[in-house]
Amino acid sequence: MSTRPVIVGIDGSADSNAALRWAAEFGQRYQAPVHAVLAWDIGPVYGVPTSYSQAEIDQMHDRATHALDTAVHDALGAEAEVITQVVRGYPASVLLEAAKSAQLLVVGSRGQSRVASMLAGSVSRECVNRALCPVVVVPAENTDV
């Protein structure tokens, strides 16, 4: 049994749900805790800074929490033994920070938006290049460990 967690990045995409299923199976097989992390951020829109009230930011955080809970329930069912965490920040940076003490980081190969991925770069690619632990990149159609 390992006490070092398996971190899995969640964004609501089919690939991240496949990554969650893969991570849960790995965690069960190797008796490792699984931490599902959803990172969200508010960035400038088309380069123009935006400002939000604290109530709007709280509402976005609540929506992210609901999205993470829904993803875990949809991918693993109601009885899933997964620790969930919602963090405000750039997804790759949040996942890399969470993975500093992890035995493994698991991400989907594609996120919510292919266009955003092309413009901002790939979170999975950044994790593979910078993580301090092994990284598994799971496509939606492959959930076998």
C-alpha positions, 0 to 999 in steps of 0.5 A: 500500500502506498500513501502517496496519492494518484492525482487525476486532472478533471475538466469534464471532458470524455478524456478526463473521465476516462483518466479518472476511471483509469486512475481509480482502477490503478488506485484500487489495484495498488491501494493508493488514494486517488485525488481528483483535481479540477482547476479553473481560472478567470483569464483575460478574454481576447487579451482584455482584462476582466473583473468579477465581484467576489459573489461571481467568483464564488459562483464560478467556484461553486459551478466548478465544484458541482462539475467535479462532483458530477464527473466523479459520479458519472465516471465512477458512481455514487460510492467512489472513494475519491478525494476531490479538490477544486482549485482556482488557477491555471490547470497545468500549474495546479496539477503540477503543484498537486503532483509534487508529492504524488506517485503518479499524475493522470490526465486526459489527452484532450480537454474541454476545448481543442481551440483553447488547447491550440491557443494556450498549449496542452495541459497534458503536454505541459504536465508530461514535460514538467511533472516530478512524478510519472505521468499517464495520458489517457485518451477517451477510448482507452480505459484499460490499465 
